[in-house]
Amino acid sequence: MKARISVLIGVMVALASCHSDPTASGSGTPSSLIVSFSSVTLHGVGSSSTFNAQIVDNRLTPLGGAIAVQNCDPTIATAALDPTYQPVPNTSVRFVVNAVSLNKTCLIVSASGLKPDTVGVVVMPTFVPATLSSLTPKGGDTLTITATNALLPFDTSTLVVSFPGGVKGIILSKTPTSVKALIPFSAPGVTDSIRITGVQVTYAGVEATLATPGVFVQTGDFWAGDSSFATAPDLGGLIPAPGDSAIVLFATAPVANVANCGEGAGAGSSGPCMFFKVTVPGTDSVTFTLNWPSADGGGGGNPDIDMYFCTAANPGSCFAPGGGAGATGSEPEAITVKLAPGTYYWVAEYYAACDDSPASKCGGSGGVNTYTLVISSH
């Protein structure tokens, strides 16, 4: 019996030795500072977010105590105690972070006698800081977009400019700070922002697709006179030097001028036609290549668009690709001419509407919003 009692006493002594004085172990004594987030991302100047901080002992028990925050760069972001935050028990604080400008910075959270903690802050753009040469330009004109923040340049290798309706603009030139694009003809009444893919957020190491400021709407037609020989716009200034090319965007003329088309109603054309004057400066060969949206993947028949080159301001002087009177059914269509210096006419004819089904394959009505003409010299 004595042996059993001595074993029990030994066990009790061992257990007692495992329970030391809580105060001696550091319980209730500030040991470290805990912050709820190591980084905060804010979206747009003027936006805000929050994070919490608390003092704990070596058992991670929350304790009361004063906690302060220091703004590394208050021109980018600032943080301050949230007076509306009243936890029970009062063992933590909350800070409100406000975005002041686009960039990255930090916040230093500290408490007396403890190692401070750092919170990274990134203020991301919600739109691309840029100026537009016009918010209401004419279709077919050139739009210039100029970046205004050196931290957000354009990546010229991935740059895409999308106009309202999701139509991609044809880029004529591009640098990290400026892009020039031809304005496509959007559906009537379509208003939206332009979206730019390839905006470099340099301080965050990422690229973004961002909208430009303001509401953009294509208004009018840069080539409004293209409905007749008499008012045909002159493309002569766009005839490039040998080895170069130029691009023209234009829309279907909203007039019934089929009688002046290269084939005319008698040959089954529905019209209309679009007329452009061409002032040829020299004897170089010039190729006109026309392309348009189609429902048949480039077969050319849905819709069927034809082209002609005319030596005078009348349909009887016009000839089609290959020099004959009949146009081709291909897409794109192309014609090459080599003429003496002088004034001529290039004509695009809307011969037949798209007849595919469903109508969505034809753009809803079989119409064409934007034609692309490439003029090259060789």
Secondary structure, DSSP 8 states (H G I E B T S, - for coil): -HHHHHHHHHHHHHHHHHS--TTTTTTTS--EEEES-SEEEEESTT-EEEEEEEEE-TT--EE----EEEES-TTTEEEEE-TT---SS---EEEEEEE-SSEEEEEEEE-TTS--EEEEEEEE-SB--EEES-SS--BTSEEEEEE--TTS-B-TTT-EEEETTTEE-EEEEE-SSEEEEE-----TT--B--EEEEEEETTTTEEEEEE-SS-B---SBTTTTTTSSTT--B-GGG---TT-EEEEEE---SS--GGGSSS-GGGT----EEEEEEEE-SS--EEEEEE---SSSS-SBTTEEEEEEESSSSGGGEE-GGGSSS----SSEEEEE---SEEEEEEEEEEE----SSGGGGTTTS--S-EEEEEEE-
